[in-house]
Amino acid sequence: MDDILVHKVADDNYFLCVNASNQDKDFDHIIAHNKFQCEVENAGPRLAQIAVQGLRARDFAEAHGN
């Protein structure tokens, strides 16, 4: 499995962000190991993430954010 970032949206709602090149493999793994019968959606086709990194990342994000 690849890197996965887990964001807690609410007590009963989590958002997992996976590497796009492995999203189908990771989704299949999550479905296969869904012991709690959670509702799982592959939102990859409708969402994207941009990672801004480096010493000036905060300045860049603040200048270009909403």
N, C-alpha and C positions, 0 to 999 in steps of 0.2 A: 504494500500500500504506500501511497505517497503522503506528502504533507497535507494535513487537514486543519483548517482554522475553525474553531467552534465559537459561535457567538450566541449567548443566551439572550433571546428576545423577550421571553416571559417565562414564568415558572414551568409552563408546559409547551414552550415553543423555542426551538433551537434552529440556528441557521449554520450550516456547514459549508465552508468554502474550500473547494478542492482544486488541485492543479487541473487546468482545462484539458491538458493532453491525456489525463487519466480519468476524466469525469465519468465515463461510461463504466470503466472497470471498478472505480470506487463506488458508484451507485449500485452496481450489481452486488458488491461485497456487503454494503449496508443493508440492502434488501434481504440477502441471504442470512444475515445475522440479526435480524429485527426480532429479538426475543420478546419485546414488549408490544408488538402489534401496533407500532406507531404509524401514523400517516407519513409517508415519505414521498417527496416530489423532487424530480430532477429539473431544477429551474435553469440549468445551464444554457439552454437555447434562448432564454429571454433576459439573462443577466450577464454582466461582465464586471471585472474588477481591474482597476489600474493601481499598481503599487508604485508610489513615488518614494524614492529612497535617496539617501545622501545627506550631506551636511546642511544643504539648503532646502530640504524636503518640506519642512514646516512653513518656511517663507513662501515656497511655491504653492503649497496647498492653500494657505491663507489668501494669497493673491488671486488664485483661480477658483476658489470655492464659492458656494452659494450662501 
